[in-house]
Amino acid sequence: MEFIEFWQIVENHGRVAAYYKAECEHLWSTYTPDQQKAICESITHKLRTGRFVHYNPVNAMRDNAPQTPRSITLSYAEYYKAFGTTEEVSGWKKVFLPDQQKTIYIKN
């Protein structure tokens, strides 16, 4: 998806849009094509249904960007206490950190 498509959606939504175009274009370039599409769809839907969309297009973009999942990290002891095992369960991955000589568990 091209930046111009996003810009056409937000440029007339509020009087401050033109001031933020360069910053907005830079932020746009940091998102993946799937995230860009989701942003446009979300803003378009909100505008059509009369819901709030921030007048600053940078904030509008950030407010409507899909949230990226965050990983959770547990120490060996925390993992064992939570699951009663050191085997990988429920999507957790065991990772050995050789530089620290310790094992951690990560779930995305």
N, C-alpha and C positions, 0 to 999 in steps of 0.2 A: 504494500500500500504506500502511496506517495504522500509526502508531507502536504502537498497542495490540496489533497482530498480532505485531510484533517482541517487545514486552514479555511477551506470553504465553509465548513460547518461552524467554526467559532469566530470567524473574522467580524461578523456583524452582531455578535452576542456581547453587547457591552461596548463602551467607547474606548477602552484601553487596549484592545487586542493588538493594534498596529505597533504600539510601543514595545510589546513583548515578542514580536515575530522572530527575531534572531535567536533569542533565548529559547523560545518554543521549538524552533527548528532543530537546535542543538539537542534539546531533551528528547525530541521525537526520534532522533538518530540513535539514541541509546536503547530503544525498545526493539524487540524482535518483530518481524512482520505479523505474527499471531497476536502479540500484545497491541500493536498499532491498530489492527483490525478490531480488537475487543474495545479499545478506547473509543474509536469512532462509533461503533455500534452502541456502546453505552451512552455516550453523549447524545447521539441522534435520538435514541429512545427517550431519554430524559427530556430533551427539548420538545419532542412530539407530544409527550404526556404531561407537559407543564411542570415537571419536577425541576428542582434547583440544579443549575450548572454554574459553576463559578465564573464570574465575568473576566477574571484574569485567565487567559488560555493556558498558561503554565500550570496554574493551580487546577484548572479543569482537567488537564491531562493527567496530572498526578492523582487527583481524586478518582479518576475513572480507569486508571491502569490496573490490570489484574494483579492481585497479590501473588508474589512468588513464594512457594513453600519454603519454610526454613527448616534446617536440619536440627535435630536434637542430639546432643552428645551426653553420654553417661560414662563415668569411670567404671573400671572393672568392678569395684566394690558396690557402687550404686546399682549397676546392672544386676549383679548377683542378688542383692537385697530385693530388687524389684521383681525378678523373675525366678529366683531360686535355682538358677542354672547359669553356666557360662556359654551354653550353646546359643546360636543365633535363632531367635524366634520373632514372629510377628513383624517381619520386615527390617529387623535390626541387623546391622553388619558389624562384624568384629574386625577391628583394625589395630594392628600392632605398630607402634611408633618407635622405630629402632633408635632414633636419636635420643629419645627419652626413656627407652627401655621399659615401656608400659603399654598395656592394652586398653583401648577405649571401644565404645560401641556407639554407632551412629545410625540414626533413622532419618530419612528424608521425608 
